Amino acid sequence: MLRKIAKNAYIMGTGTLLSRLLGFVRDILVAGFFGTSNLLEAFLVSFKLPNIFRSIFAEGFADSVATPVLAEQQGDKKRIFEISTRLFSILAVGLLLFTILGIIFAKFLVALIAPGFISETAKFNLTVSFTRATFTYLILIGLSSIAIAVLYSLKKFFIAAVTPIFLNISFIIGILLFSRYFRNYILIACVLVGGLLQVIIPFISLRRSGFILSFDFRAGLRDASIIRMMKLFVPRVWSSLVYHLSVFIDTIFSSLSSVVGQGAVASVYYANRLIQFPFALIALSISRVAIVDLSSYHHKGDLKNFQKLLIFSFQNIAVFIIPLSVLFMFLSDGIVDVVFTRGEFGLNSKQLTSSALFFYSFGLFFFCAIRLFVNAFYALKDTVTPAKIASFSLLVNVVLSAILMFPLKIGGVALGSSLAAVFNFCFLYKELIKRVGKIEWLDTMAQFRKVLALSFVTASIARLLWDYLSLSKYLTASIVALVVLLVFFLGGYITGLRQVVYLLTVVKSRFKRFIFRR
């Protein structure tokens, strides 16, 4: 059972890796062409607004409600398709309404999320015009998210993982080939083209599985499974709003350039892009694969396998996220320098982004573990508990960010988010064991101590190499990356980290198979 889940997580992770690598290429191009300019900050704020509703009514709904409920219908493809068709009809109408409202109230929304822009008239007006255009993306990504939820329920993970690639491809081609002609609006055009591709690709995959889309709005309003989804979704809206309010905290505080520095909004974006890479590649992949089987185990009343899968997923997140968290702490300036510093992204942009990345790295493991625990609650059909805890965490985030931004500037805003994540993690775990019983962590803690010690050794070596190698930054980064991988995997093999031993065994087996075939 766990091997099959690991295989699905590997498939999901591979697709996510491709997407994130292209995402890095996209961000490198964006940094080179736009730096931390007013144009980019206007786009980032405008794109954040439809993303709020996308996260709530599209991806948030798909991950927390649609996927767990559809997963209970495993083996009954006809019923899955019936529910999905009705769900598409209801969501399309709802998203169209929100898109229209977003366009009408764009000016108010921009003033709410980026109050620091109000005093800069040109920047504010540009953000408003961008917002009205990007709200169209909401309909596209909403339909795409439900299609992906159906693919999850069918245990087809690869297409779901690679679908975001097409947004990145749209940006890369658009910036490279057309930015000189449509510089002011090229980013908006890339969003809309990418959104259209994100709808088409998963629907092609579903069509090959036998799915036929039709409009069935009235039947959807009477469908028991959809009614159940809607009841579960109400507290999920609350949870999503709280989550986005916490994201807004970073945006609102970072827009106060007189306190945190000019260009802080963009620096938070770039730092988050680096943090989101391991989050999506490892935590998101594992959590999205796990929720399908966690939902099935809960439906069957099988708490033993529920706990077993939860522990297995947590261990895998810890083994691969903790080393990256420590590496970000030790080498934040070097990572930002290699990835982003070129063109319009200068010394000030580097310093701001490095500070944000350093302090976000303290919370990376907790961000990832929270996602797993929240998905476990969703598998239990409990969307209320995560919302309550997230609400308290939001208050912690506001207070800490407001206090810490004065001595630490933008780093204080990032540290406030990280400390709030620790609070969120602890309370989620406390409530989770009330639902599923006491979990035996003895073996996990032994692995945790090994990976923590190995992470600090590896990151220390990386820092020393970065400081003392007198080579170009790209060659130095290549050497550091190679040494880090060798030290970590060799150390993991020697100390008996199961995930490392398993990966090396798989690689060795496939290498032997390849040699003998030749």
SULDATA-V811134 format. One record per backbone hydrogen bond with DSSP energy under -1.0 kcal/mol. CO is the residue of the C=O (numbers start at 1). NH is the residue of the N-H. If there is no record, write none. Layout:
# SULDATA-V811134
co=CO nh=NH
co=CO nh=NH
This chain:
# SULDATA-V811134
co=1 nh=5
co=2 nh=6
co=3 nh=7
co=4 nh=8
co=5 nh=9
co=6 nh=10
co=7 nh=11
co=8 nh=12
co=9 nh=13
co=10 nh=14
co=11 nh=15
co=12 nh=16
co=13 nh=17
co=14 nh=18
co=15 nh=19
co=16 nh=20
co=17 nh=21
co=18 nh=22
co=19 nh=23
co=20 nh=24
co=21 nh=25
co=22 nh=26
co=23 nh=27
co=24 nh=28
co=25 nh=29
co=26 nh=30
co=27 nh=31
co=28 nh=32
co=29 nh=33
co=30 nh=34
co=31 nh=35
co=32 nh=344
co=34 nh=37
co=37 nh=41
co=38 nh=42
co=39 nh=43
co=40 nh=44
co=41 nh=45
co=42 nh=46
co=43 nh=47
co=44 nh=48
co=45 nh=49
co=47 nh=51
co=48 nh=52
co=49 nh=53
co=50 nh=54
co=51 nh=55
co=52 nh=56
co=53 nh=57
co=54 nh=58
co=54 nh=59
co=55 nh=60
co=58 nh=62
co=59 nh=63
co=60 nh=64
co=61 nh=65
co=61 nh=66
co=62 nh=67
co=65 nh=69
co=66 nh=70
co=67 nh=71
co=70 nh=73
co=71 nh=74
co=73 nh=76
co=76 nh=80
co=77 nh=81
co=78 nh=82
co=79 nh=83
co=80 nh=84
co=81 nh=85
co=82 nh=86
co=83 nh=87
co=84 nh=88
co=85 nh=89
co=86 nh=90
co=87 nh=91
co=88 nh=92
co=89 nh=93
co=90 nh=94
co=91 nh=95
co=92 nh=96
co=93 nh=97
co=94 nh=98
co=95 nh=99
co=96 nh=100
co=97 nh=101
co=98 nh=102
co=99 nh=103
co=100 nh=104
co=101 nh=105
co=105 nh=109
co=106 nh=110
co=107 nh=111
co=108 nh=112
co=109 nh=113
co=110 nh=114
co=114 nh=117
co=115 nh=118
co=117 nh=120
co=120 nh=124
co=121 nh=125
co=122 nh=126
co=123 nh=127
co=124 nh=128
co=125 nh=129
co=126 nh=130
co=127 nh=131
co=128 nh=132
co=129 nh=133
co=130 nh=134
co=131 nh=135
co=133 nh=136
co=134 nh=137
co=135 nh=138
co=136 nh=140
co=137 nh=141
co=138 nh=142
co=139 nh=143
co=140 nh=144
co=141 nh=145
co=142 nh=146
co=143 nh=147
co=144 nh=148
co=145 nh=149
co=146 nh=150
co=147 nh=151
co=148 nh=152
co=149 nh=153
co=150 nh=154
co=151 nh=156
co=152 nh=155
co=157 nh=161
co=158 nh=162
co=159 nh=163
co=162 nh=165
co=163 nh=166
co=164 nh=168
co=165 nh=169
co=166 nh=170
co=167 nh=171
co=168 nh=172
co=169 nh=173
co=170 nh=174
co=171 nh=175
co=172 nh=176
co=173 nh=177
co=174 nh=178
co=178 nh=181
co=178 nh=182
co=182 nh=185
co=182 nh=186
co=185 nh=189
co=186 nh=190
co=187 nh=191
co=188 nh=192
co=189 nh=193
co=190 nh=194
co=191 nh=195
co=192 nh=196
co=193 nh=197
co=194 nh=198
co=196 nh=200
co=197 nh=201
co=199 nh=203
co=200 nh=204
co=201 nh=205
co=202 nh=206
co=203 nh=207
co=204 nh=208
co=206 nh=211
co=207 nh=210
co=216 nh=220
co=217 nh=221
co=223 nh=227
co=224 nh=228
co=225 nh=229
co=226 nh=230
co=227 nh=231
co=228 nh=232
co=229 nh=233
co=230 nh=234
co=233 nh=237
co=234 nh=238
co=235 nh=239
co=236 nh=240
co=237 nh=241
co=238 nh=242
co=239 nh=243
co=240 nh=244
co=241 nh=245
co=242 nh=246
co=243 nh=247
co=244 nh=248
co=245 nh=249
co=246 nh=250
co=247 nh=251
co=248 nh=252
co=249 nh=253
co=250 nh=254
co=251 nh=255
co=253 nh=256
co=255 nh=257
co=256 nh=259
co=256 nh=260
co=257 nh=261
co=261 nh=264
co=263 nh=267
co=264 nh=268
co=265 nh=269
co=266 nh=270
co=267 nh=271
co=268 nh=272
co=269 nh=273
co=270 nh=274
co=271 nh=275
co=272 nh=276
co=275 nh=279
co=276 nh=280
co=277 nh=281
co=278 nh=282
co=278 nh=283
co=279 nh=284
co=280 nh=285
co=282 nh=286
co=283 nh=287
co=284 nh=288
co=285 nh=289
co=286 nh=290
co=287 nh=291
co=290 nh=294
co=291 nh=295
co=292 nh=296
co=293 nh=297
co=294 nh=298
co=295 nh=299
co=296 nh=300
co=297 nh=302
co=301 nh=303
co=302 nh=306
co=303 nh=307
co=304 nh=308
co=305 nh=309
co=306 nh=310
co=307 nh=311
co=308 nh=312
co=309 nh=313
co=310 nh=314
co=311 nh=315
co=312 nh=316
co=313 nh=317
co=314 nh=318
co=315 nh=319
co=316 nh=320
co=317 nh=321
co=318 nh=322
co=321 nh=325
co=322 nh=326
co=323 nh=327
co=324 nh=328
co=325 nh=329
co=326 nh=330
co=327 nh=331
co=331 nh=335
co=332 nh=336
co=333 nh=337
co=334 nh=338
co=335 nh=339
co=336 nh=340
co=336 nh=341
co=342 nh=345
co=344 nh=346
co=346 nh=350
co=347 nh=351
co=348 nh=352
co=349 nh=353
co=350 nh=354
co=351 nh=355
co=352 nh=356
co=353 nh=357
co=354 nh=358
co=355 nh=359
co=356 nh=360
co=357 nh=361
co=360 nh=363
co=363 nh=367
co=364 nh=368
co=365 nh=369
co=366 nh=370
co=367 nh=371
co=368 nh=372
co=369 nh=373
co=370 nh=374
co=371 nh=375
co=372 nh=376
co=373 nh=377
co=374 nh=378
co=375 nh=379
co=376 nh=380
co=377 nh=382
co=378 nh=381
co=384 nh=388
co=385 nh=389
co=386 nh=390
co=387 nh=391
co=388 nh=392
co=389 nh=393
co=390 nh=394
co=391 nh=395
co=392 nh=396
co=393 nh=397
co=394 nh=398
co=395 nh=399
co=396 nh=400
co=397 nh=401
co=398 nh=402
co=399 nh=403
co=400 nh=404
co=401 nh=405
co=404 nh=408
co=405 nh=409
co=408 nh=411
co=410 nh=414
co=411 nh=415
co=412 nh=416
co=413 nh=417
co=414 nh=418
co=415 nh=419
co=416 nh=420
co=417 nh=421
co=418 nh=422
co=419 nh=423
co=420 nh=424
co=421 nh=425
co=422 nh=426
co=423 nh=427
co=424 nh=428
co=425 nh=429
co=426 nh=430
co=427 nh=431
co=428 nh=432
co=429 nh=433
co=432 nh=436
co=433 nh=437
co=441 nh=445
co=442 nh=446
co=443 nh=447
co=444 nh=448
co=445 nh=449
co=446 nh=450
co=447 nh=451
co=448 nh=452
co=449 nh=453
co=450 nh=454
co=451 nh=455
co=452 nh=456
co=453 nh=457
co=454 nh=458
co=455 nh=459
co=456 nh=460
co=457 nh=461
co=458 nh=462
co=459 nh=463
co=460 nh=464
co=461 nh=465
co=462 nh=466
co=463 nh=467
co=464 nh=468
co=465 nh=469
co=469 nh=471
co=472 nh=476
co=473 nh=477
co=474 nh=478
co=475 nh=479
co=476 nh=480
co=477 nh=481
co=478 nh=482
co=479 nh=483
co=480 nh=484
co=481 nh=485
co=482 nh=486
co=483 nh=487
co=484 nh=488
co=485 nh=489
co=486 nh=490
co=487 nh=491
co=488 nh=492
co=489 nh=493
co=490 nh=494
co=491 nh=495
co=492 nh=497
co=497 nh=501
co=498 nh=502
co=499 nh=503
co=500 nh=504
co=501 nh=505
co=502 nh=506
co=503 nh=507
co=504 nh=508
co=505 nh=509
co=506 nh=510
co=507 nh=511
co=508 nh=512
co=509 nh=513
co=510 nh=514
co=511 nh=515
co=512 nh=516
co=513 nh=517
co=514 nh=518
